[in-house]
Amino acid sequence: MDENRWNEDRAEEKKQRAGKNRFWSGVLAGALVTALAGRVGVGMSAGIYLFGRGVMNRQPESSGQESQVQEGGENAIDYDKLTSKMRMIEGIVDRYFLYDKDAETVEDYTYLGMMAGLGDIYSTYYSEREFQSIMDSTSGEYYGIGAMISQNRSTGLCTVVRVYEGTPAMEAGMLPGDVIYQVEDELVAGQSLDVLVNNYIKGEEGTPVHITVYRAEGDASADLTPPRRRIEVPTAEHRMMEDGVGYVLVSEFDGVTAEQFAEAVDDLESQGMEGLIIDLRSNPGGVLDSAVRMADYILPDDLDTYEKGEGKTLIVYTADKNGQGDVYAASDGHALDLPIVVLVNGESASASEVFTGALKDYDAAKVVGAATYGKGIVQNVIPLGDGSAIKITTAHYYTPSGFDLHGKGIEPDVAEELNAELKTQAVVDPEEDNQLSRAVQVLKAMF
């Protein structure tokens, strides 16, 4: 290679590095500007997950060894062009790239890029390690820091919405409202929530993780270093309050939630509970079946109010782009006959809204608090057969009455915003919690 060519290559390399630095500076600046504009809105964390069922059952059957791909007209991918271009890029990389490439990592990022190209923040690709981590977290137990993190659907910012008591996150000083923008030496502003949690925050038990957060309230950053520990998520915590008021806090919907909820209600009933408050504030969602089972535990099985239930108590139904979907109805033979209040806020999303919408449509509960987030779409997690998987948005879901809450949320029957000074506290004293006090007031009026 002659000297002029070498100089041109070095100049181009310098230009690319400068562009990359400006890009990341822009990402961070945009994140901070958004945070400065006011309290960062947060949304879906777990969302609604289905695991393969439904979508896979509706795939066209293959007539040979090659998979059948539905023709997409103008939207179809030109695989000949794609393959040719990828080979060209690989040839350039092999010839000029300074470092050794990791072929497996390049392959994973190729699939990740394909999903990112859909322009949907809820659709993504999981490597084998990431998918296993997702499966571990939905079982309700993992090695992490003990904080619930949610992602703004418009800015991509990941924000802490809850810090569990007695966890490394709380001990390190993490607070609700903290915007996570750096982990170790990596800027993570704009990363998908799944990648942030599974690739950066969770890890081997006992290892520390250095997290830098931005706090809009003081216009400052904070460096936190919680150790990773085994976290058993208390998804349904309960206690008996005064005057026969039972209280269950459901923080998310995972594989153990419905069982924990039933055990909590049974215990409260044994203590003489006369009415129940179900607190879903900042509950980001989770596994759809858990929300359905929890609603099923409360509702009788034979409410024929809505046609799609076909004589059963319809809880939720879905519809894909072809109008096909699944219907979920009550079937467990159990029902609760007592006054119920569901407490929600703007971060109650997805599976939380499925549960709330079902009880509201049947007048089985009063909804108190603030309008919910409004995420009325379903993601399917589909294993690809080699340990990896994709998560892809596949359908809208509807409350029993046919209400499409996506982008709208569920309005409370009784509106009550949490006092502003309480929103940044890691733990709110029940005696100071004005939303809870209002829920108790509404519940007692139903006795």
C-alpha positions, 0 to 999 in steps of 0.5 A: 500500500503506497503512502498516499493510500495509507494517509487516506485510510488514516484520515477516513479512520479519524473521521469515523472515530470523530463521527462515532464520538459525536453520535454517542455524545448526541445520544447522551445529550438527548437523554439528558435534555429529555430528563431536564424537560421534566419527570421522565415518563416510563412505560413497559418493562416486562410488557406482555410475553407469550412463549411461542404459543399462538404465533407458531401455531399459525405459521404456514406448514412447510412442504420441504426442507426450506422454510416457507416465507410469505411473500411481502410484495414491495416489502419483501427482503431481497435475500440475493442482494442481502447475501451479496452485500454481506459477503462484500462487507465481510471481505472488506472486514477480513482485508482491512479490519485492524482487530480479529473479529468474533464471528459468533458476535457478528452473526448475533448482531446481524440478527439483532440488526434485522429486528431493529430494522422493524422500528419497533422497540418491543421487537428484538433478538436474543442470543442463547445466553440472553434468552436463558437469562430472560427465562430465568428472570420470568421464573421470579429468581435471578442474580441482580440488584433488586430494582425494577426498570422501565423504558420510555417508548419514545425516548428509549431511556431506561428509568428505575420505577421501584427499588425493592426493600433490603436489596443491593440497589436500595443499599447503594442508594438507588432511587425511583426516577433514576435514569440509567445511562452508563454501566461500567464504562459503557454508555447504555442510553438508547439500549433496549431494556432487555439488553440493558438488564441481561447484558449489563446489570445481571451477572454472577452472584457477588460481583459488583456492577458500577452504574451511573444514573442521572437525577433530573431533580438535582440536575446531577449524576450519581455513581452507584456500585451495588453487588449482584445478589440472588434476588427472589422477586416478591411479586405479591406482598400482602398485609392486613390493614385496619378495619378489615382492609386487605392489601396486596401489592403486585409488582409484576406478573411472572411465573409465580405471581398468580400462586403468590396472589392466591396464597396472599388472598387466602391468608387475608381471608383467614384474618377476616378481610372484608375488602381488598386493595390490589396495588398495581402501581408501577407494575410494568406487566409480564407473562400474560397467563399470570394476569389471566390466572389472577383475574380468573381467581377473582371472577366467576366462570359463568359471566356471559356478558360478552359474546366472545366468551361463548358463555364463559367469563371473557378475560381478554382476547387478542387479534393479529394483523389478519384478525386472528387471535386467542381468547382467554376465559375464566375456568378455575371454578373460584371467585371472590365475593367481596369489595375490591379496589385496584390501585394504578398509575401511569406506569401500570402497563400491559398485563396490569392493564389486562387485569384491570380492564377485565375487573373494570368491565365486569364492575368487579372492582373500582379503579383508583389512581391515575390513568394507566400507561396504555400498552395494548400490544402483545409480544411473542417470545419465539425460540429459534431451535438453537437456544436463541430466540426473537421477541416480536410484536404480534397482536393487539389485545382487547378488554372483554368489552372490546376496548383497545387501550393502546396509546390511551390507557385505562382511566380510573373511576376515582382519580388521585395523583400521588403527591409530587414529593413522594414520587422520588422516595424509594419507600413511601410510608403508607401513612403518607401515601395519599393514593392508598388513603384514597383507595381505602376510603373508596373501598370502605364506602363499598362495604 
